[in-house]
Each structure stands twice: as structure tokens, then as C-alpha cells.
Amino acid sequence: MPVKEMLPLSLLNDYLYCPRRAALKIMEGWRAENSHTVRGDIVHEHADLPGYEVAKNVTLLRALPVFSDRLGLSGKCDVIERHADGSLLPVEYKKGKRRQFENDDAQLCAQALCLEEMFGFPIQCGAVFHAESKRRREVLFTPELRGLTEQAISQLRQLVDAGRVPPAQFKPACEECSLFKICLPRVTSLPASLGRAAARLFET
Ligand code: SF4
């Protein structure tokens, strides 16, 4: 079986936010900061330092590298809780209030799929910790979420294998996207004729 190119686990979150965003990052190497990414970096600052601590019979493993040969994914978990019964529970830190995001849940589920392959036992649930509201939301790795996650991973790989950045489609999420000024979705999602006219405005 050919070896799959490992894709960054966090790219799955980007893909579910917007396939063009994932493509701009992985194919063209674009990175950019905005207030949302800076706040996200601050939230991850502590969780990004590898190490462990024990509290109330729970061992907290920070920044543990994870991978899956089957899915062709690698990355790291912000925190993994190891409970007294031996169960593992991945926790993902997110900026913002407690809300449900399909992309956060899928990213967490992908971490669980990696852990299951690495350790050989099932991971039943994880949690998303929302920094702004300081609340955590439990995420059950249901068959539906597992199916959605594996489907998204497969679509992400098809996108990467195709090697083409999809066109922009302007949507409310664009306003919060750190690649907004690189992507220019209002211009690049115009019909082709209008796009050419807009491009001519910048010709010298
Ligand atoms: S600005 Fe909008 S279309 Fe462009 S990458 Fe971001 S979310 Fe996608």
C-alpha cells in the first residue's frame, strides 16, 4: 500500500471552515495573523509546552504528538487527560465562548482516531475548552461524528491531491478569516467577467 503524505491535523479544521483556506495554507504556504489567530495563540501558549502534571488522580499530558498512518494525519493534542481507569480524553483549547462548531468537533474526533490507532483501545469522548467563557463542552465520539470526520479527511486529501486552490465564495465566515486580505473573496468570487474588469483597474 503506498505511504500517504501526512497532512497536519489542524488543516482539517481549516478545511471545514473553508476548503479554499485549507488549500491556500497547504499548497501556497500562506499564513497570516488577525485578532482571532493572536487570541488563539495566546490560548494555546500554555497547552503548547510539552509536559505533564497530575491533579486529582488525573494525569494531564500536554502537547502530545499524535498520528495515524491509516488516515495520513499527524499533529498534537493540546491536552490529554489520563484517568485512573486508564481511559484517555483529548481536550482542545479554543478561544471564544462556549459554542458548538462542527470543525472543532471534527478536529477533536480526528485526534481521538489517532489515539485509538496509537494505543489500540477506544476513546469514547473528548472536550473543547472555551477560553473566553472558561467552560468546557463534552464531545461524544458518536458513529455520526466519526463518519463526518473520516469523510472530511477524505475530502481534504482529494483537495490536496487535486493540487488546485478552489475559487473563493464570499460568506459571513470570511470576515473573521485571517487570510481575508490574501484571498480577497469579494473580488475573487466575482463572476469571471467582473473579476477581469476589477483586475484591469489595478493594471498600470
Ligand atoms: S476569506 Fe473566505 S473564501 Fe477566502 S479563505 Fe477565508 S473563508 Fe475562505
py3Dmol code that shows the C-alpha trace and the ligand (Angstrom):
import py3Dmol

protein = """\
ATOM      1  CA  MET A   1       0.000   0.000   0.000  1.00  0.00           C
ATOM      2  CA  PRO A   2       1.545   3.400  -0.944  1.00  0.00           C
ATOM      3  CA  VAL A   3       2.541   5.575   2.005  1.00  0.00           C
ATOM      4  CA  LYS A   4       0.218   8.555   2.396  1.00  0.00           C
ATOM      5  CA  GLU A   5       1.651  12.032   2.709  1.00  0.00           C
ATOM      6  CA  MET A   6       0.980  13.128   6.288  1.00  0.00           C
ATOM      7  CA  LEU A   7      -1.350  16.107   6.478  1.00  0.00           C
ATOM      8  CA  PRO A   8      -1.430  18.408   9.530  1.00  0.00           C
ATOM      9  CA  LEU A   9      -4.331  17.534  11.768  1.00  0.00           C
ATOM     10  CA  SER A  10      -5.223  21.208  12.235  1.00  0.00           C
ATOM     11  CA  LEU A  11      -5.767  21.507   8.477  1.00  0.00           C
ATOM     12  CA  LEU A  12      -8.987  19.553   8.920  1.00  0.00           C
ATOM     13  CA  ASN A  13     -10.363  22.429  10.987  1.00  0.00           C
ATOM     14  CA  ASP A  14      -9.343  24.859   8.226  1.00  0.00           C
ATOM     15  CA  TYR A  15     -10.946  22.641   5.581  1.00  0.00           C
ATOM     16  CA  LEU A  16     -14.284  22.546   7.375  1.00  0.00           C
ATOM     17  CA  TYR A  17     -14.110  26.324   7.878  1.00  0.00           C
ATOM     18  CA  CYS A  18     -13.424  26.820   4.183  1.00  0.00           C
ATOM     19  CA  PRO A  19     -11.760  24.468   1.644  1.00  0.00           C
ATOM     20  CA  ARG A  20     -10.051  27.449  -0.034  1.00  0.00           C
ATOM     21  CA  ARG A  21      -8.463  28.428   3.291  1.00  0.00           C
ATOM     22  CA  ALA A  22      -7.016  24.917   3.710  1.00  0.00           C
ATOM     23  CA  ALA A  23      -5.741  24.946   0.109  1.00  0.00           C
ATOM     24  CA  LEU A  24      -4.116  28.383   0.432  1.00  0.00           C
ATOM     25  CA  LYS A  25      -2.290  27.176   3.540  1.00  0.00           C
ATOM     26  CA  ILE A  26      -1.110  23.742   2.399  1.00  0.00           C
ATOM     27  CA  MET A  27      -0.490  24.466  -1.301  1.00  0.00           C
ATOM     28  CA  GLU A  28       0.702  28.063  -1.274  1.00  0.00           C
ATOM     29  CA  GLY A  29       2.018  28.270   2.275  1.00  0.00           C
ATOM     30  CA  TRP A  30       0.003  31.333   3.233  1.00  0.00           C
ATOM     31  CA  ARG A  31      -0.152  32.218   6.907  1.00  0.00           C
ATOM     32  CA  ALA A  32      -1.491  35.450   8.321  1.00  0.00           C
ATOM     33  CA  GLU A  33      -2.497  36.756  11.687  1.00  0.00           C
ATOM     34  CA  ASN A  34      -5.571  38.620  12.748  1.00  0.00           C
ATOM     35  CA  SER A  35      -7.067  39.267  16.161  1.00  0.00           C
ATOM     36  CA  HIS A  36      -8.633  35.785  16.159  1.00  0.00           C
ATOM     37  CA  THR A  37      -5.371  33.934  15.445  1.00  0.00           C
ATOM     38  CA  VAL A  38      -3.454  36.033  18.005  1.00  0.00           C
ATOM     39  CA  ARG A  39      -6.059  35.255  20.656  1.00  0.00           C
ATOM     40  CA  GLY A  40      -5.922  31.589  19.640  1.00  0.00           C
ATOM     41  CA  ASP A  41      -2.110  31.597  20.013  1.00  0.00           C
ATOM     42  CA  ILE A  42      -2.384  33.099  23.495  1.00  0.00           C
ATOM     43  CA  VAL A  43      -4.928  30.444  24.477  1.00  0.00           C
ATOM     44  CA  HIS A  44      -2.562  27.713  23.228  1.00  0.00           C
ATOM     45  CA  GLU A  45       0.565  29.192  24.825  1.00  0.00           C
ATOM     46  CA  HIS A  46       0.389  27.022  27.939  1.00  0.00           C
ATOM     47  CA  ALA A  47      -1.007  23.945  26.238  1.00  0.00           C
ATOM     48  CA  ASP A  48       1.778  24.077  23.614  1.00  0.00           C
ATOM     49  CA  LEU A  49       4.505  23.426  26.208  1.00  0.00           C
ATOM     50  CA  PRO A  50       5.147  19.676  26.334  1.00  0.00           C
ATOM     51  CA  GLY A  51       4.950  18.145  29.794  1.00  0.00           C
ATOM     52  CA  TYR A  52       2.602  16.563  32.259  1.00  0.00           C
ATOM     53  CA  GLU A  53       1.116  17.122  35.688  1.00  0.00           C
ATOM     54  CA  VAL A  54      -1.117  15.125  37.991  1.00  0.00           C
ATOM     55  CA  ALA A  55      -4.192  16.595  39.627  1.00  0.00           C
ATOM     56  CA  LYS A  56      -6.986  14.769  41.431  1.00  0.00           C
ATOM     57  CA  ASN A  57      -5.859  11.372  40.125  1.00  0.00           C
ATOM     58  CA  VAL A  58      -5.918  12.636  36.537  1.00  0.00           C
ATOM     59  CA  THR A  59      -2.650  12.902  34.594  1.00  0.00           C
ATOM     60  CA  LEU A  60      -2.614  15.808  32.139  1.00  0.00           C
ATOM     61  CA  LEU A  61      -0.321  15.274  29.157  1.00  0.00           C
ATOM     62  CA  ARG A  62       0.391  18.479  27.239  1.00  0.00           C
ATOM     63  CA  ALA A  63       1.257  18.856  23.554  1.00  0.00           C
ATOM     64  CA  LEU A  64       1.454  15.104  22.917  1.00  0.00           C
ATOM     65  CA  PRO A  65       2.299  14.314  19.262  1.00  0.00           C
ATOM     66  CA  VAL A  66      -0.284  12.071  17.604  1.00  0.00           C
ATOM     67  CA  PHE A  67      -0.504  10.439  14.192  1.00  0.00           C
ATOM     68  CA  SER A  68      -2.478   7.996  12.103  1.00  0.00           C
ATOM     69  CA  ASP A  69      -0.904   6.046   9.233  1.00  0.00           C
ATOM     70  CA  ARG A  70      -4.372   4.920   8.155  1.00  0.00           C
ATOM     71  CA  LEU A  71      -5.698   8.457   7.819  1.00  0.00           C
ATOM     72  CA  GLY A  72      -2.395  10.097   6.905  1.00  0.00           C
ATOM     73  CA  LEU A  73      -2.691  12.702   9.654  1.00  0.00           C
ATOM     74  CA  SER A  74      -0.256  13.991  12.240  1.00  0.00           C
ATOM     75  CA  GLY A  75      -0.362  16.768  14.800  1.00  0.00           C
ATOM     76  CA  LYS A  76      -0.561  17.179  18.510  1.00  0.00           C
ATOM     77  CA  CYS A  77      -3.217  17.278  21.188  1.00  0.00           C
ATOM     78  CA  ASP A  78      -3.368  20.366  23.405  1.00  0.00           C
ATOM     79  CA  VAL A  79      -4.074  18.224  26.481  1.00  0.00           C
ATOM     80  CA  ILE A  80      -4.835  14.552  27.030  1.00  0.00           C
ATOM     81  CA  GLU A  81      -6.336  13.509  30.334  1.00  0.00           C
ATOM     82  CA  ARG A  82      -5.413  10.032  31.526  1.00  0.00           C
ATOM     83  CA  HIS A  83      -7.938   8.898  34.105  1.00  0.00           C
ATOM     84  CA  ALA A  84      -7.480   6.314  36.882  1.00  0.00           C
ATOM     85  CA  ASP A  85      -9.331   3.635  34.854  1.00  0.00           C
ATOM     86  CA  GLY A  86      -6.791   4.064  32.037  1.00  0.00           C
ATOM     87  CA  SER A  87      -9.150   5.929  29.701  1.00  0.00           C
ATOM     88  CA  LEU A  88      -7.834   8.839  27.632  1.00  0.00           C
ATOM     89  CA  LEU A  89      -9.772  12.042  26.960  1.00  0.00           C
ATOM     90  CA  PRO A  90      -8.382  14.637  24.500  1.00  0.00           C
ATOM     91  CA  VAL A  91      -9.074  18.304  25.291  1.00  0.00           C
ATOM     92  CA  GLU A  92      -8.784  21.029  22.649  1.00  0.00           C
ATOM     93  CA  TYR A  93      -8.364  24.668  23.725  1.00  0.00           C
ATOM     94  CA  LYS A  94     -10.278  27.273  21.740  1.00  0.00           C
ATOM     95  CA  LYS A  95     -10.597  30.999  22.010  1.00  0.00           C
ATOM     96  CA  GLY A  96     -14.092  32.388  22.308  1.00  0.00           C
ATOM     97  CA  LYS A  97     -17.240  31.425  24.134  1.00  0.00           C
ATOM     98  CA  ARG A  98     -18.818  28.046  24.547  1.00  0.00           C
ATOM     99  CA  ARG A  99     -20.418  27.263  21.237  1.00  0.00           C
ATOM    100  CA  GLN A 100     -20.696  24.228  19.075  1.00  0.00           C
ATOM    101  CA  PHE A 101     -18.540  24.202  15.983  1.00  0.00           C
ATOM    102  CA  GLU A 102     -18.586  21.277  13.630  1.00  0.00           C
ATOM    103  CA  ASN A 103     -14.954  21.938  12.678  1.00  0.00           C
ATOM    104  CA  ASP A 104     -13.755  21.916  16.316  1.00  0.00           C
ATOM    105  CA  ASP A 105     -15.611  18.669  16.989  1.00  0.00           C
ATOM    106  CA  ALA A 106     -14.192  17.035  13.871  1.00  0.00           C
ATOM    107  CA  GLN A 107     -10.653  18.139  14.784  1.00  0.00           C
ATOM    108  CA  LEU A 108     -11.079  16.641  18.250  1.00  0.00           C
ATOM    109  CA  CYS A 109     -12.550  13.442  16.810  1.00  0.00           C
ATOM    110  CA  ALA A 110      -9.574  13.167  14.416  1.00  0.00           C
ATOM    111  CA  GLN A 111      -7.271  13.380  17.451  1.00  0.00           C
ATOM    112  CA  ALA A 112      -9.243  10.530  19.043  1.00  0.00           C
ATOM    113  CA  LEU A 113      -8.941   8.420  15.873  1.00  0.00           C
ATOM    114  CA  CYS A 114      -5.153   8.953  16.001  1.00  0.00           C
ATOM    115  CA  LEU A 115      -5.027   7.985  19.690  1.00  0.00           C
ATOM    116  CA  GLU A 116      -7.107   4.858  19.058  1.00  0.00           C
ATOM    117  CA  GLU A 117      -4.680   3.756  16.330  1.00  0.00           C
ATOM    118  CA  MET A 118      -1.640   4.537  18.508  1.00  0.00           C
ATOM    119  CA  PHE A 119      -2.842   2.863  21.718  1.00  0.00           C
ATOM    120  CA  GLY A 120      -5.271   0.250  20.413  1.00  0.00           C
ATOM    121  CA  PHE A 121      -8.297   0.982  22.584  1.00  0.00           C
ATOM    122  CA  PRO A 122     -11.443   3.056  22.033  1.00  0.00           C
ATOM    123  CA  ILE A 123     -11.692   6.734  23.011  1.00  0.00           C
ATOM    124  CA  GLN A 124     -15.281   7.485  23.912  1.00  0.00           C
ATOM    125  CA  CYS A 125     -15.296  11.247  24.344  1.00  0.00           C
ATOM    126  CA  GLY A 126     -13.259  14.435  24.469  1.00  0.00           C
ATOM    127  CA  ALA A 127     -13.822  18.057  25.397  1.00  0.00           C
ATOM    128  CA  VAL A 128     -13.433  21.536  23.942  1.00  0.00           C
ATOM    129  CA  PHE A 129     -12.326  24.149  26.483  1.00  0.00           C
ATOM    130  CA  HIS A 130     -13.573  27.635  25.573  1.00  0.00           C
ATOM    131  CA  ALA A 131     -11.145  30.197  26.947  1.00  0.00           C
ATOM    132  CA  GLU A 132     -13.441  33.225  26.947  1.00  0.00           C
ATOM    133  CA  SER A 133     -16.235  31.619  28.947  1.00  0.00           C
ATOM    134  CA  LYS A 134     -13.835  29.238  30.765  1.00  0.00           C
ATOM    135  CA  ARG A 135     -16.265  26.411  30.175  1.00  0.00           C
ATOM    136  CA  ARG A 136     -15.729  23.042  28.675  1.00  0.00           C
ATOM    137  CA  ARG A 137     -18.062  21.194  26.396  1.00  0.00           C
ATOM    138  CA  GLU A 138     -18.020  17.437  26.245  1.00  0.00           C
ATOM    139  CA  VAL A 139     -17.941  15.918  22.770  1.00  0.00           C
ATOM    140  CA  LEU A 140     -19.075  12.308  22.334  1.00  0.00           C
ATOM    141  CA  PHE A 141     -17.379  10.480  19.502  1.00  0.00           C
ATOM    142  CA  THR A 142     -20.603   9.103  18.075  1.00  0.00           C
ATOM    143  CA  PRO A 143     -20.706   6.997  14.906  1.00  0.00           C
ATOM    144  CA  GLU A 144     -22.131  10.085  13.136  1.00  0.00           C
ATOM    145  CA  LEU A 145     -19.253  12.346  14.212  1.00  0.00           C
ATOM    146  CA  ARG A 146     -16.713   9.658  13.333  1.00  0.00           C
ATOM    147  CA  GLY A 147     -18.322   9.277   9.901  1.00  0.00           C
ATOM    148  CA  LEU A 148     -18.358  13.037   9.300  1.00  0.00           C
ATOM    149  CA  THR A 149     -14.734  13.311  10.392  1.00  0.00           C
ATOM    150  CA  GLU A 150     -13.492  10.487   8.176  1.00  0.00           C
ATOM    151  CA  GLN A 151     -15.480  11.884   5.248  1.00  0.00           C
ATOM    152  CA  ALA A 152     -13.962  15.343   5.753  1.00  0.00           C
ATOM    153  CA  ILE A 153     -10.441  13.842   5.963  1.00  0.00           C
ATOM    154  CA  SER A 154     -11.041  12.008   2.697  1.00  0.00           C
ATOM    155  CA  GLN A 155     -12.344  15.206   1.016  1.00  0.00           C
ATOM    156  CA  LEU A 156      -9.355  17.150   2.339  1.00  0.00           C
ATOM    157  CA  ARG A 157      -6.996  14.573   0.826  1.00  0.00           C
ATOM    158  CA  GLN A 158      -8.832  14.762  -2.516  1.00  0.00           C
ATOM    159  CA  LEU A 159      -8.426  18.547  -2.436  1.00  0.00           C
ATOM    160  CA  VAL A 160      -4.685  18.268  -1.751  1.00  0.00           C
ATOM    161  CA  ASP A 161      -4.210  15.536  -4.370  1.00  0.00           C
ATOM    162  CA  ALA A 162      -6.039  17.656  -6.964  1.00  0.00           C
ATOM    163  CA  GLY A 163      -3.464  20.415  -6.328  1.00  0.00           C
ATOM    164  CA  ARG A 164      -5.833  23.271  -7.203  1.00  0.00           C
ATOM    165  CA  VAL A 165      -6.940  26.100  -4.940  1.00  0.00           C
ATOM    166  CA  PRO A 166     -10.749  26.316  -5.230  1.00  0.00           C
ATOM    167  CA  PRO A 167     -12.299  29.698  -6.061  1.00  0.00           C
ATOM    168  CA  ALA A 168     -13.489  31.954  -3.245  1.00  0.00           C
ATOM    169  CA  GLN A 169     -17.119  32.083  -2.231  1.00  0.00           C
ATOM    170  CA  PHE A 170     -17.802  35.116  -0.105  1.00  0.00           C
ATOM    171  CA  LYS A 171     -19.665  34.224   3.106  1.00  0.00           C
ATOM    172  CA  PRO A 172     -20.050  35.641   6.647  1.00  0.00           C
ATOM    173  CA  ALA A 173     -17.122  33.495   7.896  1.00  0.00           C
ATOM    174  CA  CYS A 174     -14.802  35.417   5.530  1.00  0.00           C
ATOM    175  CA  GLU A 175     -14.975  38.462   7.813  1.00  0.00           C
ATOM    176  CA  GLU A 176     -13.193  36.523  10.586  1.00  0.00           C
ATOM    177  CA  CYS A 177     -10.762  34.648   8.333  1.00  0.00           C
ATOM    178  CA  SER A 178      -7.080  35.547   8.850  1.00  0.00           C
ATOM    179  CA  LEU A 179      -6.480  35.044   5.098  1.00  0.00           C
ATOM    180  CA  PHE A 180      -9.120  37.617   4.122  1.00  0.00           C
ATOM    181  CA  LYS A 181      -6.608  40.142   2.751  1.00  0.00           C
ATOM    182  CA  ILE A 182      -4.740  37.460   0.821  1.00  0.00           C
ATOM    183  CA  CYS A 183      -7.833  35.728  -0.519  1.00  0.00           C
ATOM    184  CA  LEU A 184      -9.787  38.915  -1.377  1.00  0.00           C
ATOM    185  CA  PRO A 185     -13.054  36.943  -1.508  1.00  0.00           C
ATOM    186  CA  ARG A 186     -15.193  39.909  -2.535  1.00  0.00           C
ATOM    187  CA  VAL A 187     -13.102  40.314  -5.689  1.00  0.00           C
ATOM    188  CA  THR A 188     -12.094  36.750  -6.431  1.00  0.00           C
ATOM    189  CA  SER A 189     -15.641  35.418  -6.076  1.00  0.00           C
ATOM    190  CA  LEU A 190     -16.989  37.861  -8.655  1.00  0.00           C
ATOM    191  CA  PRO A 191     -18.203  36.331 -11.925  1.00  0.00           C
ATOM    192  CA  ALA A 192     -15.243  35.945 -14.322  1.00  0.00           C
ATOM    193  CA  SER A 193     -16.125  38.968 -16.492  1.00  0.00           C
ATOM    194  CA  LEU A 194     -16.450  41.279 -13.478  1.00  0.00           C
ATOM    195  CA  GLY A 195     -13.279  39.805 -11.986  1.00  0.00           C
ATOM    196  CA  ARG A 196     -11.337  40.640 -15.161  1.00  0.00           C
ATOM    197  CA  ALA A 197     -12.748  44.186 -15.119  1.00  0.00           C
ATOM    198  CA  ALA A 198     -11.751  44.563 -11.468  1.00  0.00           C
ATOM    199  CA  ALA A 199      -8.253  43.251 -12.223  1.00  0.00           C
ATOM    200  CA  ARG A 200      -7.878  45.816 -15.054  1.00  0.00           C
ATOM    201  CA  LEU A 201      -8.440  48.628 -12.538  1.00  0.00           C
ATOM    202  CA  PHE A 202      -5.103  47.689 -10.972  1.00  0.00           C
ATOM    203  CA  GLU A 203      -3.198  47.403 -14.270  1.00  0.00           C
ATOM    204  CA  THR A 204      -0.562  50.084 -14.862  1.00  0.00           C
TER     205      THR A 204
END
"""
ligand_1 = """\
8
SF4
S -11.578 34.807 3.089
Fe -13.402 33.496 2.891
S -13.174 32.395 0.920
Fe -11.183 33.278 1.484
S -10.094 31.634 2.526
Fe -11.086 32.875 4.109
S -13.090 31.927 4.479
Fe -12.295 31.112 2.539
"""
view = py3Dmol.view(width=600, height=400)
view.addModel(protein, "pdb")
view.setStyle({"model": 0}, {"cartoon": {"style": "trace"}})
view.addModel(ligand_1, "xyz")
view.setStyle({"model": 1}, {"stick": {}})
view.zoomTo()
view.show()
